Amino acid sequence: MIQIKNVTKVYGGKLKAVDNLTLELKPGEIFGFLGPNGAGKTTTIKMITGITSPDAGEIILNDISITQDPLNYKRQFGFVPDNPDIFLRLKGLEYLNFMADVYNVDSTLRQERIKDLSKRFDMENALGDYISSYSHGMRQKMILMGALIHDPSLWVLDEPMTGLDPKSSYYLKEMMREHADKGNVVFFSTHVLDVAEKVCDRVGIINKGKLMFCGTMDELRGLVSENEGLEKIFLEMTSDEE
């Protein structure tokens, strides 16, 4: 589905925000990308989505290289950034139609998807309001809806649960599972271990740009004794100590 091969990103000529990262995400899985603030999660996501170019390495999605065919590559995924404060001067419905236009979703299909997504996220009565009038959680829901309007095979979600109420968070997790079970991939970043433990098929732990672990939750549990929690191994892997 998606291959990240030996990808490196350097800032200021010295700081390796991402250091020789290699990952392969398989069809049918939810992959959680964990790490503390500043570990390299968002930089990795920016490279996957084409916002930032890697200094070395290659990223391939559905056999399409982001460097060789960037436009076709970008049609394959839906992206939710960690900041939902965008397109504030548009009304909710205008934003969803704009996103549908970007991805060439026909009028009949977009109406069905807008109806389904707005119902799932309890946004039916807010579509006629300006996004600037939304709460943070409502803006998060709208960005999620816009990212999913074209039903992409890969979902890339940067801290997607932030600001969501418990009901919407539950429905999002349910949708993530449904999407993966259809043979697609969900890639999301989080620093909350409990969330990853509940929904992920595999996780990757990154710290200081380096991948410290990649595997299933059972494999991660195998690294600790029965008397130790997953938090301990996570803290050890993400410690500032050299």
N, C-alpha and C positions, 0 to 999 in steps of 0.2 A: 504493500500500500504506500508507505512512505519510508524512504531511506535517508538517513542523515549520516554522511560519510566524512569523518575526519574534519569536522567543521571547527574553525577557529575565528574568533573575533577579538581584535586588539583595539583598545582605546588609548589615545595619547602616546602611541608608540611603545608603551610598556605594559599597561594593564591588560591581561588576558581575561576578558569578561567571560568568554567561552574558550576552553582549551582542548582542542583535538577531540571533539565530541562525536561519537558514533552511536547511532540508535537505529533500530529497524522496528517499525510499528506494524503489527499484523492485522489483517482484516478480522473484524469481529471482536476487537478488544477496546476496553477503556483503559487508557494509559495515564497515570498520574505522575506529574513532574513536580517533585518536592524539593524544598530547600529554603534556607532562611532568606531574609531580604538581602539583595545584592549578590545572591549566589550565581546568577546567570540565567535564571528562568525566563525573564522577560526578554532579554537579549536573544535567547534561543528562539523564542516565539516570533520576535521581529524578523529573524532570519528565515524561519519557516514560511512566514507570510509575505516576505519580500519587502518589508519596510526598511530593513537594513541588509546590506550585502555582506556575506562572510568574506574574511580576508584569505581564507583557504578552505578547501573542502567542497563538497557537492551535496545538494539536496534534490531528491527525486520523489515525485508524488504521482502515483498511477502511471509509472513509466515515463513521466514528463519531467524534464530538467528545468528548474527554475531559471537557470542562466540561459539555456538554449531556446526555451519557449515560454517566457514569463507570463504572457497573457492567458494562454491555455492552462498553464499551471494554476493561475489564480482563480480560474473558474471552478477548480476542484474542491475548494474549501470554503467554510464560513468561519469568520473570525470575530471574537468578542474581546475587546481590549479591557484592561483593568480600570480605565476611566470612561464612564458612560456619558460624559458631558460634551456631546458632539451633536451637530445639526439642531441646535436649540431653537432656531427660528422657524423650523418646520413643524407642522402638526404631525401627530403620530401616523395618521393614514398617509400623509404626503411622504413621510420618510419611508414607510414600507413600500409604497408604490415606486419611489425613487430606487430603492434597493432591488425591487423586482425588475425595473427597467435596466439596471446595470447588468443583471444576469439573464436578461431576455426571457423572463418568465411570462407566458402568455396570460391574457386577461382572465380567462376562466379559471386556470390553475391558481393564479395569485389570489383571486377572491376566496377560493376554497382554503388556501393556506393561511391567509390573513384571518379568516373566520375561525379556523381551528386553533391557531397560535394565540389569538387574542382571547379566546375562551379559556384555553389552558392556563394562561398567565393572568386571567381576570382583568383584562385591559379593554374589554369591549366598549365600556362607557368613556374611555379616555382617548380614543382614536381621533376625535375631533378637536382635541386640545393641543396647544403648543407644547413641544417637548420641554421648553424652558419653564413651564408651570409644573412639571412633574417633580415628584420627590426623587431622591437618589435611587431608591429601589425600583420605581416606575421607569426611570431612564435605563436602568440595567435590563429590565424586562424588554423594553423597546429595542435595545441594541441586540439582545438575544433573538428576538423575533426577526429583525432585519437580517441577521447572519444566517438564519435557517430558512429564509423565504424561498431559496432556490434548491433546497434539499441537497446540500453538498455531501460528498462521500466522507470528507474529513471535517470534523469540528475542531477548531482550535480555540480554546477558552482560557483566558488569563484571569485567574481568581474569580470564576463565574458566580460563586455563591455570595460574594460580598454585597451586602445591601439587600439581598432578597429576604422576603418574609418566609417563615417556615413552610407555608403551603406551596409557594412558588419554588422554593428550594427542593421540596419533595418532588414536584412535577418535573423539574429540570433533571433531577437524578433519574427519574423514571424514563424520560425521553432519551437521556444518554444511553441507558440500557437498551431501550428499544432500537435506537439507531445502530448500536454496536451489534446487536443480535441479527441485524439485516446484512451483516458482512461489511459494515463500515468501521471507521475508527473515530474515537473521541480522544483527543489529546488535551489535557487541562493541567494548568499549574495551580499549586496550592502550597501553603505552608502549614496547613492543618492536617495532621496525621490521621485524625479520626475520620475525616471526610474521605481520604484516600483509602483507608482500611475498609470502609463500608461499600465503596462503589467500584474500586479498580480491580482489573484483572492482573495488571502488572504496574509496577512503579519504578521510577528512576529517581535517585537522590543525587542532587548536584550541590557542590560547594566550591566556592572560589573558581568557578568555571569548569571544574573537573567532575566527571561522572563517578560517584563513589559507589553506587550500587544500581543494578538493574535486574529485576526479577519479580516473581510473584510475592504476594503478602506472606504466603506459607514459607517461602525461601527466606524472606526477611525475618520471620519469626524464628526460623532455625538458627539464626545467628545469636539469639539470646536464650538465657535459661528461663525455666518456668517462673522463677521468682522475679524476673526482670521484665519490664514492659518494653514495647516497641519504642517508646519515647527515649529510652536510654541509648539504644543503638543509633537512633536518629541523631540525638545530641552528640554522640561520639563521632559520627560521620561528618557532622557539620560544625565541629568545634573549631575555634580560632587557633587552637594550638597546632603547631607544625608536627 
